[in-house]
Amino acid sequence: MGAETVILVLGTALLATGVLLARLPVGTCTECAHCQADRVARERESEAQVSRFYGIPICRACGRYHAPEEGHRQ
């Protein structure tokens, strides 16, 4: 078997592995702490953006945006 054939086989295997890795569902699981933290951060940013748009103040007690008459969420 020639050197070019070995290089071609290894290169093809490397490209196939890259394609398979790109198709993995990274960042969409519900169990791992990283994905949960990412989801919570996106929800908080979205909540803060909407609250700033509507003029809802940030609570000094809990650090979240909500109207003063609403209770604190845990």
N, C-alpha and C positions, 0 to 999 in steps of 0.2 A: 504494500500500500504506500503510495507516494505521500510526500509531505503536504502537497496541495490538497489532497483528499482529506487528510486528517484535519487540516486547518478549516476546510469547508464544512466538515461534519461538526467540529467544535463550534464554529461560528454559527451554524444553523441551530445547534442546541442552545447556545447562548441567546440568540434572538427569540427562540421559542419560549425559553424560560422568562425572558423579559415581557413577552406578550401575556403569558399566564399570570405573572405577578401584577401586571397592570390591570388585569380583570378581577383581582381580589376585591372584596367589599370592605376596604379599609375605611374606618371612620363611620360606619353605619351600624355597628353592633350596639346592643342595649346593655350588655353586661360589664364591659371593661370601664375602669374608672376614667381613662383618658377621654373616651367618647361621651361619657356622662358629663364630665367637666366641660367639654366643648359645647355640648348642647345647652347646659345651664348658662354658660357665658354668652352664647348667642341669644338665649331668651332674655337675659338681663340687659344686654345691649339693645335689643329690640324694645323692651319695656322702657328703658331710659330714653330712647329716641322718641317714642310716642309720648311719654310723659313730658319731655321738654317741649314738644310741639304743642301740647295742650296746656302747658303752664302748670303742671302738677309739681309741687315742691318735693325736694328730697327730705326724708325723715331723718332727723338727727339721732334718733334712738336706734333705728335698725339699718339705716343707710340705703333704703330703697325708696323708690318714688311711689307715693300714694297720698290720697287726700287725707287731711288731718282727722276726719271723722271715721275713716276706715280703720279697722283693727290691724295689728301686726300679724304678718304671716310667718310661719316658722320655717 
